[in-house]
Amino acid sequence: MQDIIREQLLDSSNTLKATMDQADTIAAMAKTLIASYKSGNKILSFGNGGSACDAQNFADELVGRYERNRPGLPALSLTVNTSDLTSIANDFGYEEVFARQLRAHAKPGDIAIAISTSGNSANVLKAAEAAKELGLVVFGFSGESGGKLKALCDECLCVQSKVVGRIQEVHITVIQILCGLIEEALFPDAPKAH
């Protein structure tokens, strides 16, 4: 068992290290997010399963706080309202659960955060397409080549792994980095919470 644990931890570490090659992509995302907030816009995040959890965490860290006691920032996770999700899925099909919400809540200049470890989740792709039609910036969080999602994104983080767990570990790490960069840029004088 200890060998399996060590192997998993080493694989996780190596996957994170490989992501340093995408520091430019992460920095570009951060700069755009900061500029968007300065212009009074919001982010809308979405994904399925574990990616839904990442979408919720992203919104939570911005609306609540990451490390600093500061005003909340506008962010919506499109994965949390079960009434919306189930009624849209029932009436329009599961592929529309995020796209329809984007059309209801988004405005040009907002940022869509599309999270799919495969880059091929049908409802995430539909939402990314809707986001482009609405004039949103689209950031993708995916794995390997980025799948079909990459072509729909202004920036796409493609984690170099075939293991879903490794991809999700990098996604949440990068989300945390982005939240820290946003806070530092917008609220440099806000006191640390802990």
Summary of the structure (lengths in Angstrom):
residues: 194
radius of gyration: 16.6
end to end distance: 35.7
largest distance: 51.5
contacts: 662
relative contact order: 0.19
helix: 58%
strand: 14%
